[in-house]
Each structure stands twice: as C-alpha cells, then as structure tokens.
Amino acid sequence: MRITQIVTTLDKPCGIAYFAKNLHEHLLEFSIKSEIISQHNTELNSDVFILHYHSELFNEKELVSYCNNSEIPVVVFAHSEGVEILNGLVYGFIGMCDGIFPENCQPSYIFPHPAWIPFALSERIHLRKLYDLPVNRIMIGSNGFLKFERQFVEILNKLLPIARQNNWLVFLLISPWYLDSPGLIDKLELYKTIYKDFFDFEYSYQNKVELNKKLQTFDILWCWTKAPSSPYASGVISDQYASGTRIFATDKNQHEHILKLPNVVRGSVDLNLFVEQLVSEIKTNNFQRHNPEIISWNRTVKELINFIRDLIMETRIIE
C-alpha cells in the first residue's frame, strides 16, 4: 500500500508538518510505502492521499474543487474544525479528538495525538548532570512553539517571583513558529537577566529524542494556552506525557486525550488561578513519574493503517 500525505506547510516550522513527518516515519516502520508532498500532484501513483486540513491553510473553493476532482481517493486529516464542507467529496475523515468533525462525516477514525517515547525512562539526576542542570533543586517549566497564545510571558510574570523565594528553577524549551510573535524573545531575555539563576530558556527546534530527554529532567511540566477550547489535540501535551513527567494542564478539549491519563492534573482556564494552583501543586512535592507507553506511535499507527486499508479495499470493490 502506498500512502501520500499532502502538507501545505511541509517546509515551514509548523506543528502539522512535524506531525506528518513523524507519521511518515512510523508508516515506513510498518512497511508502508509512504511519501509527503506540499501540494496536489495528479501524476503520482498512490493508493490514497491523506490531506492535512486546517482552516487557515486552504481556500475553501479550491479545496472543494481538488477533492471533488481527484482520481486518487482522498482522506482528510482534520487539524481544525470545518471539514464538513468536504462531506460526500472525500473517502473518509481522520481526527485526533471527538468532536473535531460532525458525526455525519463518515467513515471516520479518531487517532489520539501520539508521541515518541523512549524504551525506558532515564534517571533524572543523570540527565540533569548531562545537561548541566542543578540536581538538588525543583525544576518546573514548559515547552512548545513560541506563540502569544501560550502566554509564557504572563505566566512567568506571576511565577518567577515565587520561584525566586523558593529557589526553584523555571525553564522553557521553546521553538520557532512559522508565524512570528514579535517581542516575546526580548521579554524572555529580560526575565533571564532579572531572575538570573532562577529562569532560563532554550529557543531552538528540538528533535524528538533530545526533547524527550530534556523533558524528563523536569519535576513537573505545565501546559497552558489562551486558545479557546477546541477538539484538535495538542501535540505539546503529548510530548510532555511521553517524558513520564507529572503534568499540570489547562482543562480544555485540546488536552483531553492526556488529561484523562494517570499523573496529570487539571488546572483552571483562568490564568491567575492556574498559576496559583500550579504553585500549590509544586509545593506538595508530588513528582511521581508514569509509564508513557499508552500514547506511543507504534501503539496507535497500526489501527490507523487498518482504517485506511479498509477504505481502499471498499473503494476498489465499489469500482
């Protein structure tokens, strides 16, 4: 079976592109002939196109025309709401949370956002020595793309004075987003100066193995977003869970696939209360770790392949 993914942001620092590349690697591990392209190519020989959809990335008229005229079966992978415009024009729908497309969009498959996990968790103290981090201090932080909606600056403004009082280290692992967030790096640099020895950050793209190791060094991770509650499934919180580190996360639909798992605490959608709750959680010193195997790619990709294979077989029978 040959699967071709279409990702319009393939060459940009975009979460959808990173997700598709990870999916590509794991499809290959299951002996699937897989490739990724940035736009529709009618000359390709493929059994199915997986079109990664987000409402910000497509012109609706062109999208409908493409799906309606494609000679190769199209399956839509929804990364935002709005795919109902393609109902009846494509062969199936994939999403990472219930509710991302209406129930009448059929056939459909829910594919909770997976993450790369290590064969086994490493000793936290060994990893901290490896990355020259303090071994005897509480270390808290977060990760993800540098975007205004993550409210990193606003959280730091409330958290860092408390961190200094308690000798905590606050650390961010952040990476560039394809849309710029002007001024955020300057503010982080300012906090790094004001709260020397209590705050630091890395601003670069982390490969999945390195990211996982670094997330294992934390005692607790937070995951907060200003974005409205929406069923798109956050890759950030999946990466966090893959580290085995305790998580404190906003009670929103995009986190629900992880919030229901062990060692995860729900926090308020109000930022002030969220920080208060986070501080209280840190002071309990409840920093146990968990087995992240439940969200591994290998566990989830096999069923996705079966869904696509069944679609292709049904298509051939109909033809």
Secondary structure per residue as TSV (DSSP state, phi and psi in degrees):
chain	resnum	aa	ss	phi	psi
A	1	M	-	360.0	136.0
A	2	R	E	-114.0	123.8
A	3	I	E	-115.7	128.2
A	4	T	E	-115.6	121.6
A	5	Q	E	-93.3	138.4
A	6	I	E	-111.0	116.7
A	7	V	-	-131.0	108.8
A	8	T	T	-67.9	-22.4
A	9	T	T	-103.9	29.8
A	10	L	T	-53.8	-40.1
A	11	D	T	-100.0	19.6
A	12	K	S	-117.4	158.0
A	13	P	S	-74.4	77.0
A	14	C	-	-127.1	139.3
A	15	G	H	-60.2	-35.4
A	16	I	H	-65.5	-41.3
A	17	A	H	-64.1	-44.2
A	18	Y	H	-62.6	-40.8
A	19	F	H	-61.4	-46.1
A	20	A	H	-63.3	-37.1
A	21	K	H	-66.4	-39.9
A	22	N	H	-64.6	-42.5
A	23	L	H	-61.2	-41.7
A	24	H	H	-56.3	-48.0
A	25	E	H	-60.7	-40.2
A	26	H	H	-79.8	-26.3
A	27	L	H	-63.7	-40.9
A	28	L	H	-61.2	-36.5
A	29	E	H	-64.1	-24.5
A	30	F	T	-96.3	18.6
A	31	S	T	63.5	30.1
A	32	I	-	-90.0	135.9
A	33	K	E	-77.3	108.1
A	34	S	E	-123.4	145.2
A	35	E	E	-150.8	161.0
A	36	I	E	-128.8	134.9
A	37	I	E	-130.2	162.9
A	38	S	S	-96.2	-12.6
A	39	Q	S	-154.2	162.3
A	40	H	-	-59.9	134.2
A	41	N	-	-132.6	108.3
A	42	T	T	-71.7	-12.9
A	43	E	T	-89.0	-5.1
A	44	L	-	-72.9	145.5
A	45	N	-	-100.5	101.0
A	46	S	-	-141.1	153.6
A	47	D	S	-82.5	-28.7
A	48	V	E	-159.0	144.2
A	49	F	E	-99.4	131.2
A	50	I	E	-102.6	109.6
A	51	L	E	-95.5	114.4
A	52	H	E	-81.5	116.3
A	53	Y	E	-107.8	134.6
A	54	H	-	-141.9	139.7
A	55	S	T	-59.9	-24.8
A	56	E	T	-80.6	-10.6
A	57	L	T	-106.1	-4.8
A	58	F	-	-132.6	145.8
A	59	N	-	-83.8	123.1
A	60	E	H	-57.7	-43.6
A	61	K	H	-64.0	-45.5
A	62	E	H	-66.2	-37.1
A	63	L	H	-65.3	-45.8
A	64	V	H	-62.1	-42.1
A	65	S	H	-63.0	-43.7
A	66	Y	H	-62.1	-50.2
A	67	C	H	-65.1	-34.6
A	68	N	H	-70.7	-29.5
A	69	N	H	-105.2	-3.6
A	70	S	-	-67.5	129.9
A	71	E	S	-80.2	-17.6
A	72	I	S	-98.5	135.6
A	73	P	-	-54.1	135.0
A	74	V	E	-110.9	129.1
A	75	V	E	-114.4	129.2
A	76	V	E	-94.7	126.7
A	77	F	E	-100.5	110.0
A	78	A	E	-85.5	121.6
A	79	H	S	-109.2	3.1
A	80	S	S	-157.2	169.5
A	81	E	S	-73.2	160.5
A	82	G	-	120.1	-3.8
A	83	V	G	-74.7	-6.6
A	84	E	G	-61.7	-19.0
A	85	I	G	-65.3	-16.8
A	86	L	G	-101.5	2.8
A	87	N	T	-62.8	126.9
A	88	G	T	92.1	-12.1
A	89	L	T	-103.8	-16.6
A	90	V	S	-122.9	171.3
A	91	Y	S	-93.1	-10.1
A	92	G	E	177.8	170.5
A	93	F	E	-132.5	139.4
A	94	I	E	-124.1	139.3
A	95	G	E	-148.4	164.3
A	96	M	S	-102.9	-0.9
A	97	C	S	-147.7	145.6
A	98	D	T	-59.3	137.5
A	99	G	T	98.1	-6.0
A	100	I	S	-74.3	-20.5
A	101	F	S	-139.9	154.1
A	102	P	-	-60.9	156.2
A	103	E	T	-62.4	-25.4
A	104	N	T	-79.6	-2.8
A	105	C	S	-80.8	95.5
A	106	Q	-	-131.8	155.6
A	107	P	S	-71.4	153.5
A	108	S	E	-138.0	159.8
A	109	Y	E	-143.4	131.7
A	110	I	E	-96.9	122.4
A	111	F	-	-121.9	85.0
A	112	P	-	-53.0	138.9
A	113	H	-	-57.7	110.8
A	114	P	-	-83.6	177.2
A	115	A	B	-151.8	156.5
A	116	W	-	-70.9	132.6
A	117	I	-	-123.3	150.5
A	118	P	-	-76.7	162.3
A	119	F	S	-61.2	-37.0
A	120	A	S	-154.9	149.9
A	121	L	-	-70.4	146.0
A	122	S	-	-92.9	160.3
A	123	E	-	-66.2	127.7
A	124	R	H	-58.1	-41.9
A	125	I	H	-64.0	-35.9
A	126	H	H	-67.7	-40.8
A	127	L	H	-67.2	-37.3
A	128	R	H	-66.0	-38.1
A	129	K	H	-65.6	-39.0
A	130	L	H	-59.8	-40.5
A	131	Y	T	-99.4	13.3
A	132	D	T	56.5	48.3
A	133	L	-	-109.8	153.5
A	134	P	-	-65.3	136.7
A	135	V	S	-93.8	-15.3
A	136	N	S	-116.3	21.3
A	137	R	S	-123.4	152.3
A	138	I	-	-71.6	130.2
A	139	M	E	-121.1	122.9
A	140	I	E	-128.8	158.4
A	141	G	E	170.9	-162.1
A	142	S	E	-155.4	179.1
A	143	N	E	-149.9	174.7
A	144	G	E	126.5	-177.1
A	145	F	E	-68.6	146.1
A	146	L	-	-79.8	100.4
A	147	K	-	-136.6	147.9
A	148	F	G	-55.9	-37.6
A	149	E	G	-67.7	-16.4
A	150	R	G	-78.2	-13.9
A	151	Q	-	55.0	35.3
A	152	F	H	-57.2	-46.5
A	153	V	H	-63.6	-43.9
A	154	E	H	-65.0	-39.2
A	155	I	H	-67.5	-43.9
A	156	L	H	-61.7	-37.6
A	157	N	H	-58.1	-34.6
A	158	K	H	-90.4	-31.4
A	159	L	H	-87.2	-37.3
A	160	L	H	-63.7	-39.4
A	161	P	H	-59.5	-36.4
A	162	I	H	-71.2	-38.7
A	163	A	H	-61.7	-40.7
A	164	R	H	-65.3	-39.7
A	165	Q	H	-63.5	-32.2
A	166	N	H	-105.9	3.8
A	167	N	T	62.1	36.2
A	168	W	-	-87.2	154.4
A	169	L	E	-106.6	123.4
A	170	V	E	-103.3	128.3
A	171	F	E	-135.6	136.9
A	172	L	E	-117.1	135.0
A	173	L	E	-111.0	96.8
A	174	I	E	-120.3	153.0
A	175	S	E	-134.1	158.2
A	176	P	-	-65.0	142.5
A	177	W	-	-103.9	153.2
A	178	Y	S	-68.9	-18.2
A	179	L	S	-106.1	131.3
A	180	D	-	-72.6	147.8
A	181	S	-	-119.4	82.9
A	182	P	T	-57.2	135.2
A	183	G	T	93.0	-15.8
A	184	L	H	-68.9	-42.0
A	185	I	H	-62.6	-41.3
A	186	D	H	-60.1	-40.1
A	187	K	H	-69.3	-37.4
A	188	L	H	-66.4	-39.6
A	189	E	H	-63.0	-38.4
A	190	L	H	-64.1	-44.8
A	191	Y	H	-62.8	-34.9
A	192	K	H	-63.8	-34.0
A	193	T	H	-75.3	-45.8
A	194	I	H	-67.2	-40.2
A	195	Y	T	-111.0	48.2
A	196	K	T	-55.5	136.5
A	197	D	T	78.8	-5.7
A	198	F	T	-122.0	-10.6
A	199	F	E	-146.2	140.0
A	200	D	E	-154.4	164.8
A	201	F	E	-154.1	156.1
A	202	E	E	-116.5	133.4
A	203	Y	E	-120.4	87.9
A	204	S	S	-167.5	160.7
A	205	Y	-	-75.4	128.3
A	206	Q	-	-103.8	128.1
A	207	N	-	-67.2	161.4
A	208	K	H	-61.9	-34.5
A	209	V	H	-71.3	-47.4
A	210	E	H	-65.2	-41.1
A	211	L	H	-60.4	-45.0
A	212	N	H	-61.0	-43.7
A	213	K	H	-61.8	-43.2
A	214	K	H	-68.9	-36.2
A	215	L	H	-68.1	-25.5
A	216	Q	H	-68.6	-19.9
A	217	T	T	-74.7	-16.7
A	218	F	-	-79.9	152.6
A	219	D	S	-81.9	-37.1
A	220	I	E	-153.4	146.3
A	221	L	E	-118.5	143.9
A	222	W	E	-109.7	153.5
A	223	C	E	-138.9	105.0
A	224	W	-	-131.8	143.3
A	225	T	-	-145.3	144.1
A	226	K	-	-79.5	-15.4
A	227	A	S	-58.1	141.9
A	228	P	-	-57.8	154.1
A	229	S	-	-62.1	124.0
A	230	S	-	-151.5	141.8
A	231	P	T	-81.8	60.5
A	232	Y	T	-108.5	-11.7
A	233	A	-	71.0	111.6
A	234	S	-	-79.1	128.3
A	235	G	H	-75.8	-26.7
A	236	V	H	-62.4	-48.6
A	237	I	H	-70.1	-28.0
A	238	S	H	-65.8	-44.9
A	239	D	H	-60.0	-39.1
A	240	Q	H	-63.6	-45.9
A	241	Y	H	-64.0	-32.7
A	242	A	H	-64.1	-16.9
A	243	S	T	-85.1	-10.1
A	244	G	T	77.6	6.6
A	245	T	-	-89.9	142.1
A	246	R	E	-58.7	143.2
A	247	I	E	-125.3	138.8
A	248	F	E	-118.5	114.6
A	249	A	E	-132.9	152.0
A	250	T	E	-61.0	140.4
A	251	D	-	-80.3	80.1
A	252	K	S	-134.1	158.5
A	253	N	G	-60.3	-34.1
A	254	Q	G	-67.9	-12.3
A	255	H	G	-105.6	-3.2
A	256	E	H	-61.6	-33.3
A	257	H	H	-65.0	-20.2
A	258	I	H	-104.9	-34.1
A	259	L	H	-56.7	-29.2
A	260	K	T	-82.9	-1.8
A	261	L	S	-93.4	163.9
A	262	P	T	-64.7	152.4
A	263	N	T	70.8	26.4
A	264	V	E	-126.3	133.5
A	265	V	E	-113.9	132.8
A	266	R	E	-81.5	134.0
A	267	G	E	-117.8	165.5
A	268	S	-	-66.3	154.4
A	269	V	S	-83.8	-9.0
A	270	D	S	-85.8	125.4
A	271	L	H	-62.2	-44.1
A	272	N	H	-61.1	-46.9
A	273	L	H	-67.8	-36.4
A	274	F	H	-57.8	-47.2
A	275	V	H	-64.8	-40.6
A	276	E	H	-60.1	-43.7
A	277	Q	H	-66.7	-39.2
A	278	L	H	-61.3	-45.8
A	279	V	H	-60.6	-43.2
A	280	S	H	-62.4	-40.7
A	281	E	H	-64.4	-40.7
A	282	I	H	-63.1	-40.9
A	283	K	H	-70.7	-13.6
A	284	T	T	-77.7	-13.5
A	285	N	T	56.0	36.5
A	286	N	-	-98.4	77.8
A	287	F	-	-109.6	42.8
A	288	Q	-	-67.8	163.1
A	289	R	-	-113.6	165.5
A	290	H	-	-134.2	164.0
A	291	N	-	-85.1	117.7
A	292	P	-	-87.5	7.5
A	293	E	G	-56.4	-28.3
A	294	I	G	-61.2	-24.1
A	295	I	G	-107.3	16.2
A	296	S	B	-67.9	150.0
A	297	W	H	-59.2	-45.0
A	298	N	H	-60.4	-32.2
A	299	R	H	-72.2	-32.1
A	300	T	H	-100.1	-30.5
A	301	V	H	-68.1	-34.0
A	302	K	H	-57.2	-44.8
A	303	E	H	-68.8	-33.7
A	304	L	H	-63.6	-43.0
A	305	I	H	-60.4	-42.1
A	306	N	H	-62.4	-40.1
A	307	F	H	-61.4	-47.2
A	308	I	H	-67.4	-40.7
A	309	R	H	-61.7	-41.2
A	310	D	H	-63.8	-39.0
A	311	L	H	-60.9	-44.9
A	312	I	H	-64.7	-42.5
A	313	M	H	-63.6	-42.2
A	314	E	H	-63.5	-39.1
A	315	T	H	-62.4	-43.2
A	316	R	H	-68.1	-34.7
A	317	I	H	-66.5	-42.2
A	318	I	H	-63.6	-41.5
A	319	E	-	-67.8	360.0
